[in-house]
Amino acid sequence: MMMYMKSAQYNALSIPLVDNSVMDVGRLIANALVEAVRRVRRARRWYLVDPLSKAFIRAYLIMKLSRVKSVQLIKTLVKTIKKLRDLISEAYVPIKAGIREAWNLSALASNWGHPGAESWRNDKAFIVYQAITLKWLSRLFGRAILSEEDK
């Protein structure tokens, strides 16, 4: 019994995550997906996941594949896990605030008659600029600038 416990790593439910003799990439990715979904739901950010990703996650978890042979499926799973991790990371908070501010400024300038203001909403450089500005202002005045409750 003690010899077996040294050869495998266990999660909180005593389910072997990695067996040193056999590395199944599909199982590792599936465990990472389940853990990422669990963290996003715990952080109450599940509503931010787009419907296509939600459907893909549900379908993959329903299938319960024993082995994943498709490289394209593995790439898609990794991208989905990265999206979920981005939702709960601290680096995403200023970007989300920058997107919100870009939309607000775009609407304001559009109401004032600026012809190209609507394109600001999708301008990544403008969004990053707004995120950096808001992050700097939040350090100056406190975290209240980056919060979602200011609407």
N, C-alpha and C positions, 0 to 999 in steps of 0.2 A: 504494500500500500504506500509506504513512504517513498519507494523507488518511483512509482507512477506519478506521485505528486511533484517530484522534481523534474520530470520530463515534460510537463504541461503547465501552462499558465491558466488560471481560472478567473472568471469574473465573479461578481457578487452572488450569482445564482448557482455557483459551483458547476458551471458548464465550461468544458475546456474550450478556450479561445484559440490557442495555438499548440499544436502537437509538434514537438521538435523533429519528429521523424517525417511528418508529412506537412508541407506548407500548402494549404489550399487558398489561393488568392481570392477566389470567389467567396469563400466563407469569411475571410478577413474583411472583404469589402462589404459583405452583407451585415456583419457585426458592426462595422463602422457606420453604415447607413442607419441601422436601428438605433445606435447610440446618438447619432446626429439628430435624428427625428425626436428622440427622447429629450435631448437638451433644448431643442427649439421649442418643443411643447412646454417644457418646464419654464423656459424664459418667456412664455406667452407670446411668442412671435410666429406661431403657426399660420395666423391669418395673413402674414406677409408673403408666404410661399405661393407662387403662381399656380393656378389650377392644373396646368399641364404637368408640372413637377409633382404635385400632390397625386395626380392620377398615375404617373409613372411609379412613384414610390409605393402606392397601394398595390398596383399590379405586380411589381417585383416581389413584394413581401407576401402576396397571396400565392405566387408560384412556388415558393420554397424550393428553389433549385439546389440540387446537391453539388453540381459543378457548373461553372460558367466557362464556356469555350469561346464565346464571341469576344473579340477584342473591342469591337464597337460598343457592345453592352458594358464592358468594364469601363471604357472611357466615359460613357454616359453616366454610369454610376458614380465615378470619381467627380465628374462635373457637378452632379446633383449634391454630393456630399460637401463639396466646396461651397456651393450656394447656401446650403443650410448652415455651414460654419460661419459664413460671412454675415448671416443674419444676426448671430449672437456675439460677434466679435466687437470689441471696443473701437476698432478702426472704422467700422461701418457707420457708427453713430454720426460723425461729422459729415460723411458723404451723404447720408440720408437727410441731414439738416441742410446741406448744400443743395440737394435736389429740391427740397421744399422751398428754400429761399429763391432758387432760380425760377421756379414756377410762379412764386408770388411777384417777383420783380418783372417777370415776363408779362404777367397779367396787368400789372400796373402800367408798364410802358406801352402795352398794347392799347389799354384804355386811353392813354394820352395821345395815341395816334402814331407811335413808332412803327414803321412798316416791317422791320425785321425782328421784332421783339419775340414773336412766337418761336423762332428758331433757337432762341436761347435755352429753351426747355430741354433740348436734346444736345446741347453743346457741352461736351465733356470737360473742356478746359474751363468754361464758365462755371460749371458745377463744382469742379475742384477748387477754383478760385474762391467761390462762395464758402465752400467747406473750410478752407484754410482761414479765411477771414473770420468766420464764425468761431472756429477753434481758438484763434487768437483773442477774439472778443470775450470768449468764455473764460479764458485764463485771466483776462483783465478784470472782468466783472463777475465771474462765477459761472457755474454750470447751467444756470437757468436758461441761457441763450440756446443751448443745444437740446433742451427738453422738448418733448412732443406736445406738452400741454399748453403751449403758448398760443394755440389757435383759438 
